[in-house]
Protein backbone atom coordinates (compact mmCIF):
# COMPACT_ATOMS: atom_id res chain seq x y z
CA UNK A 1 0.00 0.00 0.00
CA UNK A 2 1.38 3.41 -0.95
CA UNK A 3 2.01 6.13 1.60
CA UNK A 4 -0.58 8.30 -0.16
CA UNK A 5 -3.20 5.61 0.35
CA UNK A 6 -2.17 5.11 3.97
CA UNK A 7 -2.62 8.83 4.65
CA UNK A 8 -5.98 8.96 2.85
CA UNK A 9 -9.38 8.06 4.23
CA UNK A 10 -10.00 4.45 5.16
CA UNK A 11 -13.51 4.73 3.81
CA UNK A 12 -15.02 7.43 1.62
CA UNK A 13 -18.40 7.66 -0.05
CA UNK A 14 -19.92 10.41 -2.15
CA UNK A 15 -23.52 11.14 -3.15
CA UNK A 16 -24.98 7.99 -1.56
CA UNK A 17 -28.63 7.19 -2.32
CA UNK A 18 -30.37 4.16 -0.81
CA UNK A 19 -34.00 3.28 -1.49
CA UNK A 20 -36.35 0.50 -0.44
CA UNK A 21 -39.10 0.40 -3.01
CA UNK A 22 -40.58 3.90 -3.11
CA UNK A 23 -38.97 4.91 0.20
CA UNK A 24 -35.83 7.05 -0.13
CA UNK A 25 -33.94 6.07 3.03
CA UNK A 26 -30.69 7.97 2.22
CA UNK A 27 -30.31 10.87 -0.17
CA UNK A 28 -27.03 12.41 -1.29
CA UNK A 29 -24.87 11.55 1.71
CA UNK A 30 -21.10 12.00 1.46
CA UNK A 31 -18.56 11.24 4.18
CA UNK A 32 -14.97 10.16 4.75
CA UNK A 33 -13.23 8.72 7.82
CA UNK A 34 -9.44 8.96 8.24
CA UNK A 35 -7.08 6.93 10.47
CA UNK A 36 -7.27 8.01 14.11
CA UNK A 37 -10.42 10.05 13.46
CA UNK A 38 -13.87 9.66 14.98
CA UNK A 39 -16.87 10.72 12.90
CA UNK A 40 -20.37 10.58 14.39
CA UNK A 41 -23.69 10.35 12.58
CA UNK A 42 -26.59 11.51 14.74
CA UNK A 43 -30.31 11.70 14.17
CA UNK A 44 -33.53 10.03 15.16
CA UNK A 45 -34.86 6.62 14.17
CA UNK A 46 -35.58 6.62 10.45
CA UNK A 47 -33.07 9.36 9.72
CA UNK A 48 -30.91 6.98 7.64
CA UNK A 49 -27.84 6.82 9.83
CA UNK A 50 -27.72 3.04 10.29
CA UNK A 51 -28.56 2.41 6.61
CA UNK A 52 -25.63 4.66 5.69
CA UNK A 53 -23.28 2.75 8.00
CA UNK A 54 -24.40 -0.68 6.75
CA UNK A 55 -23.92 0.38 3.14
CA UNK A 56 -20.25 1.10 3.90
CA UNK A 57 -19.74 -2.63 4.47
CA UNK A 58 -22.05 -3.92 1.76
CA UNK A 59 -24.94 -4.76 4.09
CA UNK A 60 -27.60 -2.32 2.95
CA UNK A 61 -30.12 -5.18 2.90
CA UNK A 62 -32.21 -7.26 0.54
CA UNK A 63 -34.19 -5.21 -1.93
CA UNK A 64 -32.13 -2.07 -1.34
CA UNK A 65 -31.42 0.13 -4.31
CA UNK A 66 -27.95 1.65 -3.84
CA UNK A 67 -26.49 4.38 -6.01
CA UNK A 68 -23.26 6.27 -5.28
CA UNK A 69 -20.93 8.70 -6.93
CA UNK A 70 -18.03 6.72 -5.48
CA UNK A 71 -17.23 4.28 -2.66
CA UNK A 72 -13.66 3.46 -1.68
CA UNK A 73 -12.44 1.20 1.11
CA UNK A 74 -8.73 1.26 1.96
CA UNK A 75 -8.04 2.99 -1.33
CA UNK A 76 -9.91 0.43 -3.44
CA UNK A 77 -13.04 1.07 -5.50
CA UNK A 78 -15.72 -0.87 -3.60
CA UNK A 79 -18.71 0.26 -5.67
CA UNK A 80 -18.65 -2.99 -7.67
CA UNK A 81 -17.47 -5.40 -4.95
CA UNK A 82 -18.90 -8.90 -5.07
CA UNK A 83 -20.20 -10.54 -1.91
CA UNK A 84 -16.98 -12.55 -1.69
CA UNK A 85 -14.91 -9.35 -1.81
CA UNK A 86 -17.10 -7.75 0.88
CA UNK A 87 -16.61 -10.78 3.15
CA UNK A 88 -12.86 -10.28 2.83
CA UNK A 89 -13.26 -6.63 3.89
CA UNK A 90 -15.57 -7.25 6.87
CA UNK A 91 -13.49 -7.92 9.93
CA UNK A 92 -10.11 -7.21 8.37
CA UNK A 93 -10.60 -3.65 7.10
CA UNK A 94 -13.88 -2.74 8.83
CA UNK A 95 -15.24 -4.06 12.13
CA UNK A 96 -18.88 -3.59 13.12
CA UNK A 97 -20.11 -3.25 16.72
CA UNK A 98 -23.87 -3.67 16.99
CA UNK A 99 -26.13 -2.19 19.65
CA UNK A 100 -27.58 -5.23 21.40
CA UNK A 101 -24.84 -7.68 22.34
CA UNK A 102 -27.28 -10.28 23.67
CA UNK A 103 -28.98 -10.48 20.28
CA UNK A 104 -25.78 -10.07 18.24
CA UNK A 105 -23.81 -12.83 19.97
CA UNK A 106 -24.71 -16.44 19.24
CA UNK A 107 -26.69 -17.71 22.23
CA UNK A 108 -25.71 -21.32 21.50
CA UNK A 109 -21.93 -21.03 21.76
CA UNK A 110 -19.42 -19.56 24.23
CA UNK A 111 -18.18 -16.04 23.49
CA UNK A 112 -14.64 -17.34 23.02
CA UNK A 113 -15.75 -19.40 20.02
CA UNK A 114 -17.56 -16.37 18.61
CA UNK A 115 -14.33 -14.36 18.70
CA UNK A 116 -12.30 -17.29 17.38
CA UNK A 117 -14.54 -17.55 14.32
CA UNK A 118 -13.27 -14.24 12.92
CA UNK A 119 -9.66 -15.31 13.48
CA UNK A 120 -10.16 -18.66 11.76
CA UNK A 121 -12.22 -17.21 8.90
CA UNK A 122 -9.59 -14.64 7.97
CA UNK A 123 -6.61 -16.77 9.08
CA UNK A 124 -4.93 -13.84 10.80
CA UNK A 125 -3.11 -16.05 13.30
CA UNK A 126 -1.91 -19.68 13.06
CA UNK A 127 -4.58 -22.21 14.05
CA UNK A 128 -2.63 -23.30 17.12
CA UNK A 129 -2.52 -19.73 18.45
CA UNK A 130 -6.23 -18.90 18.10
CA UNK A 131 -7.16 -19.70 21.72
CA UNK A 132 -4.31 -17.62 23.10
CA UNK A 133 -5.28 -14.72 20.83
CA UNK A 134 -8.92 -14.92 22.03
CA UNK A 135 -7.77 -14.66 25.66
CA UNK A 136 -5.49 -11.77 24.73
CA UNK A 137 -8.35 -9.92 23.00
CA UNK A 138 -10.68 -10.35 25.97
CA UNK A 139 -7.95 -9.07 28.28
CA UNK A 140 -7.33 -6.15 25.91
CA UNK A 141 -10.96 -5.01 26.14
CA UNK A 142 -10.89 -5.21 29.92
CA UNK A 143 -12.73 -8.48 30.56
CA UNK A 144 -11.69 -9.88 33.98
CA UNK A 145 -10.78 -13.58 34.18
CA UNK A 146 -10.68 -13.91 30.37
CA UNK A 147 -9.90 -17.65 30.47
CA UNK A 148 -13.16 -18.24 32.37
CA UNK A 149 -15.26 -15.74 30.41
CA UNK A 150 -14.21 -17.23 27.06
CA UNK A 151 -15.96 -20.46 28.07
CA UNK A 152 -19.19 -18.75 29.13
CA UNK A 153 -22.33 -18.19 27.07
CA UNK A 154 -23.71 -14.66 26.45
CA UNK A 155 -26.56 -15.09 28.95
CA UNK A 156 -24.01 -15.84 31.68
CA UNK A 157 -22.34 -12.44 31.26
CA UNK A 158 -23.44 -8.98 32.36
CA UNK A 159 -24.44 -6.39 29.76
CA UNK A 160 -21.06 -4.69 30.02
CA UNK A 161 -19.12 -7.94 29.60
CA UNK A 162 -21.26 -8.95 26.62
CA UNK A 163 -20.59 -5.61 24.96
CA UNK A 164 -16.85 -6.00 25.58
CA UNK A 165 -16.94 -9.50 24.07
CA UNK A 166 -18.70 -8.06 21.02
CA UNK A 167 -16.00 -5.40 20.70
CA UNK A 168 -13.30 -8.08 21.04
CA UNK A 169 -14.92 -9.95 18.14
CA UNK A 170 -15.05 -6.75 16.05
CA UNK A 171 -11.36 -5.92 16.62
CA UNK A 172 -10.08 -9.52 16.41
CA UNK A 173 -8.51 -8.99 12.99
CA UNK A 174 -7.29 -5.47 13.84
CA UNK A 175 -9.55 -3.61 11.37
CA UNK A 176 -8.58 -0.10 10.32
CA UNK A 177 -12.14 1.19 10.82
CA UNK A 178 -14.63 0.41 13.58
CA UNK A 179 -18.31 1.16 13.02
CA UNK A 180 -20.05 1.41 16.41
CA UNK A 181 -23.85 1.48 16.08
CA UNK A 182 -25.33 2.69 19.40
CA UNK A 183 -22.63 0.79 21.35
CA UNK A 184 -23.63 2.08 24.80
CA UNK A 185 -27.45 2.22 24.66
CA UNK A 186 -29.10 0.73 27.79
CA UNK A 187 -25.76 0.27 29.60
CA UNK A 188 -25.15 1.52 33.14
CA UNK A 189 -23.34 4.82 33.28
CA UNK A 190 -20.10 3.32 34.65
CA UNK A 191 -20.10 0.51 32.08
CA UNK A 192 -20.85 3.07 29.37
CA UNK A 193 -17.83 5.08 30.50
CA UNK A 194 -15.64 1.97 30.30
CA UNK A 195 -16.81 1.22 26.74
CA UNK A 196 -16.20 4.82 25.69
CA UNK A 197 -12.67 4.73 27.12
CA UNK A 198 -12.02 1.50 25.25
CA UNK A 199 -13.18 3.06 21.96
CA UNK A 200 -11.13 6.18 22.66
CA UNK A 201 -8.03 4.02 23.21
CA UNK A 202 -8.56 2.32 19.84
CA UNK A 203 -8.89 5.73 18.23
CA UNK A 204 -5.65 6.94 19.83
CA UNK A 205 -3.89 3.85 18.48
CA UNK A 206 -4.81 4.95 14.95
CA UNK A 207 -8.10 3.08 14.37
CA UNK A 208 -10.75 5.12 12.60
CA UNK A 209 -14.17 5.22 14.27
CA UNK A 210 -17.62 5.79 12.79
CA UNK A 211 -20.06 6.29 15.66
CA UNK A 212 -23.83 5.97 15.17
CA UNK A 213 -25.72 7.42 18.12
CA UNK A 214 -28.71 9.41 19.30
CA UNK A 215 -26.90 10.20 22.57
CA UNK A 216 -25.40 13.63 21.99
CA UNK A 217 -23.38 13.53 25.20
CA UNK A 218 -21.60 10.37 24.02
CA UNK A 219 -20.96 12.05 20.68
CA UNK A 220 -19.53 15.10 22.46
CA UNK A 221 -17.09 12.87 24.36
CA UNK A 222 -15.83 10.80 21.45
CA UNK A 223 -16.31 12.42 18.04
CA UNK A 224 -14.08 14.83 16.12
CA UNK A 225 -16.71 15.57 13.46
CA UNK A 226 -20.50 15.22 13.38
CA UNK A 227 -23.02 14.66 10.61
CA UNK A 228 -26.64 15.37 11.57
CA UNK A 229 -29.17 13.39 9.52
CA UNK A 230 -32.89 13.95 9.09
CA UNK A 231 -35.15 12.10 6.64
CA UNK A 232 -32.15 10.57 4.85
CA UNK A 233 -30.35 13.88 4.31
CA UNK A 234 -27.34 15.41 6.09
CA UNK A 235 -28.75 18.74 7.32
CA UNK A 236 -25.62 19.88 9.17
CA UNK A 237 -22.03 18.76 9.56
CA UNK A 238 -18.79 20.06 10.98
CA UNK A 239 -16.40 19.83 13.93
CA UNK A 240 -18.14 18.42 17.01
CA UNK A 241 -17.45 21.49 19.14
CA UNK A 242 -18.94 23.79 16.52
CA UNK A 243 -22.04 21.72 15.74
CA UNK A 244 -22.98 21.01 19.36
CA UNK A 245 -22.16 24.45 20.78
CA UNK A 246 -23.28 26.64 17.87
CA UNK A 247 -25.74 24.58 15.81
CA UNK A 248 -26.84 26.26 12.60
CA UNK A 249 -29.79 24.09 11.59
CA UNK A 250 -33.15 24.24 13.45
CA UNK A 251 -33.28 20.44 13.61
CA UNK A 252 -29.90 20.27 15.38
CA UNK A 253 -31.02 22.98 17.78
CA UNK A 254 -34.18 20.96 18.46
CA UNK A 255 -32.14 17.83 19.25
CA UNK A 256 -29.95 19.74 21.68
CA UNK A 257 -32.91 21.48 23.33
CA UNK A 258 -34.49 18.08 24.07
CA UNK A 259 -31.51 16.79 26.10
CA UNK A 260 -32.24 16.79 29.88
CA UNK A 261 -29.98 19.45 31.38
CA UNK A 262 -29.82 21.13 34.77
CA UNK A 263 -31.09 24.49 33.54
CA UNK A 264 -34.20 22.79 32.06
CA UNK A 265 -35.30 21.07 35.29
CA UNK A 266 -38.91 21.81 36.16
CA UNK A 267 -39.75 22.86 32.61
CA UNK A 268 -40.87 21.17 29.41
CA UNK A 269 -38.14 19.68 27.22
CA UNK A 270 -40.17 19.64 24.01
CA UNK A 271 -40.62 22.98 22.33
CA UNK A 272 -44.36 22.82 21.81
CA UNK A 273 -47.41 20.82 22.69
CA UNK A 274 -47.47 17.45 20.97
CA UNK A 275 -50.39 17.12 18.60
CA UNK A 276 -52.45 13.90 18.66
CA UNK A 277 -50.95 11.23 16.44
CA UNK A 278 -52.99 10.72 13.27
CA UNK A 279 -52.85 8.09 10.56
CA UNK A 280 -49.82 8.54 8.35
CA UNK A 281 -46.10 8.46 9.11
CA UNK A 282 -45.05 5.95 11.74
CA UNK A 283 -42.39 8.31 13.15
CA UNK A 284 -43.17 10.80 15.88
CA UNK A 285 -42.39 14.27 14.61
CA UNK A 286 -39.43 15.86 16.40
CA UNK A 287 -39.79 19.38 17.67
CA UNK A 288 -37.50 21.61 15.67
CA UNK A 289 -36.41 24.34 18.01
CA UNK A 290 -36.43 25.34 21.64
CA UNK A 291 -38.90 28.24 21.61
CA UNK A 292 -38.89 28.94 25.33
CA UNK A 293 -39.20 26.64 28.31
CA UNK A 294 -42.57 26.41 30.03
CA UNK A 295 -42.62 25.46 33.71
CA UNK A 296 -44.55 22.45 35.00
CA UNK A 297 -46.35 23.17 38.27
CA UNK A 298 -47.03 20.31 40.68
CA UNK A 299 -48.19 19.89 44.26
CA UNK A 300 -46.97 17.23 46.70
CA UNK A 301 -49.58 15.42 48.81
CA UNK A 302 -49.85 12.67 51.40
CA UNK A 303 -47.74 9.51 51.62
CA UNK A 304 -48.95 6.83 49.18
CA UNK A 305 -46.11 4.29 49.55
CA UNK A 306 -44.27 3.42 52.74
CA UNK A 307 -41.45 0.86 52.50
CA UNK A 308 -39.78 -0.25 55.74
CA UNK A 309 -36.62 -2.35 55.99
CA UNK A 310 -37.29 -4.36 52.84
CA UNK A 311 -35.19 -7.49 52.43
CA UNK A 312 -35.17 -10.15 49.73
CA UNK A 313 -32.62 -12.91 49.15
CA UNK A 314 -32.15 -15.38 46.32
CA UNK A 315 -30.10 -18.54 46.93
CA UNK A 316 -28.83 -17.10 50.18
CA UNK A 317 -27.65 -13.82 48.64
CA UNK A 318 -29.40 -10.53 49.38
CA UNK A 319 -30.83 -8.70 46.36
CA UNK A 320 -32.42 -6.09 48.65
CA UNK A 321 -31.18 -5.51 52.18
CA UNK A 322 -32.80 -3.02 54.57
CA UNK A 323 -34.29 -0.61 52.02
CA UNK A 324 -36.69 2.02 53.39
CA UNK A 325 -38.37 5.02 51.76
CA UNK A 326 -41.65 6.85 51.40
CA UNK A 327 -43.30 8.30 48.31
CA UNK A 328 -45.93 11.06 48.30
CA UNK A 329 -48.73 11.86 45.87
CA UNK A 330 -47.50 14.08 43.02
CA UNK A 331 -43.84 13.28 43.82
CA UNK A 332 -41.16 11.50 41.80
CA UNK A 333 -38.61 9.35 43.57
CA UNK A 334 -35.63 8.42 41.41
CA UNK A 335 -33.97 5.04 41.94
CA UNK A 336 -30.47 4.66 40.51
CA UNK A 337 -27.62 2.18 40.65
CA UNK A 338 -25.78 -0.27 38.42
CA UNK A 339 -27.12 -3.59 37.18
CA UNK A 340 -27.39 -5.97 40.13
CA UNK A 341 -27.72 -3.18 42.68
CA UNK A 342 -31.28 -4.21 43.64
CA UNK A 343 -33.35 -1.59 41.81
CA UNK A 344 -35.61 -3.99 39.92
CA UNK A 345 -36.10 -6.30 42.91
CA UNK A 346 -37.11 -3.27 44.99
CA UNK A 347 -39.64 -2.30 42.33
CA UNK A 348 -41.07 -5.84 42.23
CA UNK A 349 -41.47 -5.79 46.02
CA UNK A 350 -43.28 -2.46 45.80
CA UNK A 351 -45.55 -3.82 43.05
CA UNK A 352 -46.39 -6.85 45.17
CA UNK A 353 -44.92 -9.22 42.58
CA UNK A 354 -42.48 -10.62 45.16
CA UNK A 355 -42.98 -11.40 48.83
CA UNK A 356 -40.30 -9.76 51.01
CA UNK A 357 -38.25 -11.94 53.34
CA UNK A 358 -38.32 -9.04 55.74
CA UNK A 359 -39.90 -5.63 56.04
CA UNK A 360 -43.16 -4.24 54.73
CA UNK A 361 -44.67 -2.27 51.84
CA UNK A 362 -47.83 -0.24 52.40
CA UNK A 363 -49.94 1.30 49.62
CA UNK A 364 -52.19 4.05 51.00
CA UNK A 365 -51.64 2.58 54.45
CA UNK A 366 -52.58 -0.97 53.42
CA UNK A 367 -49.82 -3.63 53.53
CA UNK A 368 -49.36 -6.20 50.77
CA UNK A 369 -48.54 -8.91 53.28
CA UNK A 370 -51.44 -11.02 54.48
CA UNK A 371 -54.01 -9.79 51.96
CA UNK A 372 -56.48 -12.23 50.46
CA UNK A 373 -56.30 -12.64 46.64
CA UNK A 374 -59.37 -10.46 46.11
CA UNK A 375 -57.95 -7.74 48.34
CA UNK A 376 -54.61 -7.89 46.51
CA UNK A 377 -56.40 -7.42 43.18
CA UNK A 378 -58.23 -4.41 44.56
CA UNK A 379 -55.02 -2.87 45.92
CA UNK A 380 -53.16 -3.57 42.68
CA UNK A 381 -55.43 -1.10 40.88
CA UNK A 382 -53.68 1.66 42.80
CA UNK A 383 -50.17 0.85 41.57
CA UNK A 384 -49.26 0.26 37.92
CA UNK A 385 -46.03 -0.06 35.92
CA UNK A 386 -44.51 1.24 32.67
CA UNK A 387 -41.76 -0.99 31.30
CA UNK A 388 -38.68 -0.17 29.24
CA UNK A 389 -39.81 -2.04 26.13
CA UNK A 390 -43.56 -1.73 25.62
CA UNK A 391 -43.48 -4.02 22.60
CA UNK A 392 -42.32 -6.98 24.70
CA UNK A 393 -44.83 -6.14 27.44
CA UNK A 394 -47.80 -6.15 25.03
CA UNK A 395 -49.44 -9.33 23.78
CA UNK A 396 -48.60 -9.20 20.04
CA UNK A 397 -52.05 -10.68 19.29
CA UNK A 398 -53.79 -7.70 20.94
CA UNK A 399 -54.79 -4.50 19.20
CA UNK A 400 -54.52 -1.20 21.08
CA UNK A 401 -58.26 -1.45 21.75
CA UNK A 402 -57.88 -4.83 23.44
CA UNK A 403 -54.77 -3.76 25.38
CA UNK A 404 -56.69 -0.86 26.91
CA UNK A 405 -59.88 -2.89 27.35
CA UNK A 406 -58.01 -5.44 29.43
CA UNK A 407 -56.49 -2.71 31.61
CA UNK A 408 -59.89 -1.06 32.07
CA UNK A 409 -61.41 -4.36 33.18
CA UNK A 410 -58.84 -4.45 36.00
CA UNK A 411 -60.19 -1.07 37.06
CA UNK A 412 -63.77 -2.41 37.00
CA UNK A 413 -64.75 0.01 34.22
CA UNK A 414 -68.26 -0.94 32.95
CA UNK A 415 -68.05 -2.64 29.56
CA UNK A 416 -70.38 -0.10 27.93
CA UNK A 417 -68.00 2.70 28.94
CA UNK A 418 -64.75 1.10 27.86
CA UNK A 419 -64.64 2.32 24.27
CA UNK A 420 -65.25 5.94 25.31
CA UNK A 421 -62.79 5.61 28.18
CA UNK A 422 -60.15 4.17 25.81
CA UNK A 423 -60.54 7.20 23.55
CA UNK A 424 -60.21 9.49 26.58
CA UNK A 425 -57.01 7.71 27.63
CA UNK A 426 -55.50 7.97 24.15
CA UNK A 427 -56.33 11.68 23.97
CA UNK A 428 -54.84 12.11 27.44
CA UNK A 429 -51.49 10.77 26.18
CA UNK A 430 -51.59 12.68 22.89
CA UNK A 431 -52.86 9.92 20.59
CA UNK A 432 -55.82 9.77 18.24
CA UNK A 433 -58.68 7.27 18.42
CA UNK A 434 -57.77 6.09 14.92
CA UNK A 435 -55.00 3.87 16.38
CA UNK A 436 -57.44 1.77 18.45
CA UNK A 437 -57.51 -0.95 15.83
CA UNK A 438 -53.77 -0.99 15.16
CA UNK A 439 -51.37 -3.59 16.48
CA UNK A 440 -48.26 -2.46 18.42
CA UNK A 441 -45.94 -3.44 15.56
CA UNK A 442 -47.70 -0.84 13.41
CA UNK A 443 -46.82 1.97 15.83
CA UNK A 444 -43.65 4.00 16.24
CA UNK A 445 -41.57 3.67 19.41
CA UNK A 446 -42.99 6.89 20.84
CA UNK A 447 -46.56 5.86 20.05
CA UNK A 448 -46.05 2.46 21.71
CA UNK A 449 -44.71 4.08 24.86
CA UNK A 450 -47.72 6.43 24.94
CA UNK A 451 -50.04 3.41 24.70
CA UNK A 452 -48.10 1.85 27.60
CA UNK A 453 -48.70 5.01 29.64
CA UNK A 454 -52.40 4.99 28.72
CA UNK A 455 -52.61 1.35 29.85
CA UNK A 456 -50.98 2.24 33.18
CA UNK A 457 -53.45 5.11 33.68
CA UNK A 458 -56.52 3.00 32.89
CA UNK A 459 -57.24 1.77 36.45
CA UNK A 460 -56.71 5.34 37.79
CA UNK A 461 -53.66 4.42 39.91
CA UNK A 462 -52.17 6.41 42.73
CA UNK A 463 -48.62 5.23 41.92
CA UNK A 464 -46.83 4.29 38.70
CA UNK A 465 -43.50 2.48 38.71
CA UNK A 466 -41.53 3.70 35.67
CA UNK A 467 -38.88 1.09 34.86
CA UNK A 468 -36.48 2.62 32.29
CA UNK A 469 -39.44 4.08 30.33
CA UNK A 470 -37.37 6.22 27.95
CA UNK A 471 -33.98 4.48 27.69
CA UNK A 472 -34.61 3.11 24.18
CA UNK A 473 -36.14 6.30 22.72
CA UNK A 474 -34.63 8.98 20.53
CA UNK A 475 -33.83 12.21 22.31
CA UNK A 476 -36.83 14.24 21.07
CA UNK A 477 -39.27 11.36 21.59
CA UNK A 478 -37.74 10.91 25.04
CA UNK A 479 -38.39 14.60 25.71
CA UNK A 480 -42.03 14.29 24.62
CA UNK A 481 -42.62 11.24 26.85
CA UNK A 482 -40.95 12.90 29.86
CA UNK A 483 -43.09 16.01 29.32
CA UNK A 484 -46.19 13.84 29.04
CA UNK A 485 -45.40 12.07 32.32
CA UNK A 486 -44.83 15.43 34.02
CA UNK A 487 -48.09 16.87 32.66
CA UNK A 488 -50.06 13.83 33.81
CA UNK A 489 -48.47 14.05 37.23
CA UNK A 490 -49.43 17.73 37.52
CA UNK A 491 -52.98 16.97 36.35
CA UNK A 492 -53.68 13.74 38.25
CA UNK A 493 -51.36 13.92 41.26
CA UNK A 494 -49.96 10.46 40.49
CA UNK A 495 -46.68 9.49 42.18
CA UNK A 496 -43.77 7.99 40.24
CA UNK A 497 -41.08 5.56 41.36
CA UNK A 498 -38.70 6.24 38.47
CA UNK A 499 -35.93 3.73 37.73
CA UNK A 500 -33.25 4.66 35.21
CA UNK A 501 -29.55 4.25 34.46
CA UNK A 502 -29.67 7.64 32.67
CA UNK A 503 -28.69 10.06 35.43
CA UNK A 504 -29.56 13.10 33.31
CA UNK A 505 -33.15 11.86 33.08
CA UNK A 506 -33.22 11.09 36.82
CA UNK A 507 -31.97 14.60 37.59
CA UNK A 508 -34.63 16.12 35.35
CA UNK A 509 -37.67 14.23 36.64
CA UNK A 510 -36.92 13.51 40.31
CA UNK A 511 -37.70 15.35 43.52
CA UNK A 512 -35.69 12.92 45.63
CA UNK A 513 -33.20 10.16 44.77
CA UNK A 514 -32.20 6.80 46.22
CA UNK A 515 -28.77 5.47 45.20
CA UNK A 516 -28.40 1.69 45.51
CA UNK A 517 -25.31 -0.49 45.53
CA UNK A 518 -25.01 -4.17 46.42
CA UNK A 519 -28.64 -4.43 47.60
CA UNK A 520 -28.46 -1.43 49.94
CA UNK A 521 -29.25 2.27 49.79
CA UNK A 522 -25.89 4.04 50.04
CA UNK A 523 -27.29 7.56 49.74
CA UNK A 524 -30.70 9.22 49.73
CA UNK A 525 -31.84 12.81 49.61
CA UNK A 526 -33.10 15.77 47.65
CA UNK A 527 -32.12 15.61 43.97
CA UNK A 528 -30.10 18.84 44.12
CA UNK A 529 -28.15 17.62 47.14
CA UNK A 530 -27.42 14.22 45.57
CA UNK A 531 -26.23 15.66 42.25
CA UNK A 532 -24.44 18.77 43.53
CA UNK A 533 -22.99 17.59 46.85
CA UNK A 534 -22.93 13.79 46.99
CA UNK A 535 -21.57 12.29 50.20
CA UNK A 536 -21.12 8.67 49.10
CA UNK A 537 -17.99 7.77 47.16
CA UNK A 538 -20.08 5.47 45.00
CA UNK A 539 -22.44 8.31 44.07
CA UNK A 540 -19.44 10.45 43.20
CA UNK A 541 -18.15 7.68 40.92
CA UNK A 542 -21.52 7.44 39.15
CA UNK A 543 -21.67 11.19 38.57
CA UNK A 544 -18.06 11.34 37.37
CA UNK A 545 -18.88 8.69 34.75
CA UNK A 546 -21.68 10.71 33.10
CA UNK A 547 -20.87 11.80 29.53
CA UNK A 548 -20.98 15.61 29.35
CA UNK A 549 -22.78 17.77 26.85
CA UNK A 550 -21.34 21.20 27.54
CA UNK A 551 -22.97 24.62 27.43
CA UNK A 552 -21.74 26.99 24.76
CA UNK A 553 -19.80 28.88 27.45
CA UNK A 554 -18.16 25.82 28.99
CA UNK A 555 -14.49 25.01 28.34
CA UNK A 556 -13.83 21.98 26.18
CA UNK A 557 -12.55 18.96 28.19
CA UNK A 558 -9.17 17.81 26.92
CA UNK A 559 -10.04 14.12 26.59
CA UNK A 560 -12.44 11.41 27.56
CA UNK A 561 -10.00 10.21 30.19
CA UNK A 562 -10.25 13.56 31.98
CA UNK A 563 -13.97 13.97 32.77
CA UNK A 564 -15.42 17.32 33.79
CA UNK A 565 -15.31 17.49 37.56
CA UNK A 566 -18.44 19.51 38.32
CA UNK A 567 -21.40 17.09 38.15
CA UNK A 568 -23.89 19.94 38.54
CA UNK A 569 -22.98 21.55 35.21
CA UNK A 570 -24.58 19.36 32.56
CA UNK A 571 -26.08 15.91 32.70
CA UNK A 572 -26.31 14.84 29.09
Secondary structure as UniProt FT lines:
FT   HELIX           3..7
FT   STRAND          9..20
FT   TURN            21..22
FT   STRAND          23..34
FT   TURN            35..36
FT   STRAND          38..42
FT   TURN            45..46
FT   HELIX           49..55
FT   TURN            56..58
FT   TURN            62..63
FT   STRAND          64..67
FT   STRAND          70..73
FT   TURN            74..75
FT   STRAND          76..77
FT   TURN            79..80
FT   HELIX           83..89
FT   TURN            91..93
FT   STRAND          94..97
FT   HELIX           101..104
FT   TURN            107..108
FT   HELIX           111..122
FT   HELIX           127..129
FT   HELIX           130..140
FT   TURN            141..142
FT   HELIX           146..149
FT   TURN            150..151
FT   HELIX           154..156
FT   HELIX           159..171
FT   TURN            172..173
FT   STRAND          177..181
FT   TURN            183..186
FT   HELIX           189..204
FT   TURN            205..206
FT   STRAND          208..213
FT   HELIX           216..222
FT   STRAND          225..230
FT   TURN            231..232
FT   STRAND          233..239
FT   HELIX           240..245
FT   HELIX           250..257
FT   HELIX           262..264
FT   TURN            265..266
FT   STRAND          303..314
FT   TURN            315..316
FT   STRAND          317..328
FT   TURN            329..330
FT   STRAND          332..336
FT   TURN            339..340
FT   HELIX           343..350
FT   TURN            351..352
FT   STRAND          358..363
FT   TURN            364..365
FT   STRAND          366..367
FT   TURN            369..370
FT   HELIX           373..380
FT   TURN            381..382
FT   STRAND          383..386
FT   HELIX           390..393
FT   TURN            396..397
FT   HELIX           400..410
FT   TURN            411..412
FT   HELIX           415..417
FT   HELIX           418..428
FT   TURN            429..430
FT   HELIX           433..435
FT   TURN            436..437
FT   HELIX           440..442
FT   HELIX           445..457
FT   TURN            458..459
FT   STRAND          463..467
FT   TURN            469..472
FT   HELIX           475..492
FT   STRAND          495..499
FT   HELIX           503..509
FT   STRAND          512..517
FT   TURN            518..519
FT   STRAND          520..526
FT   HELIX           527..532
FT   HELIX           537..544
FT   TURN            552..553
FT   TURN            560..561
FT   TURN            567..568
//
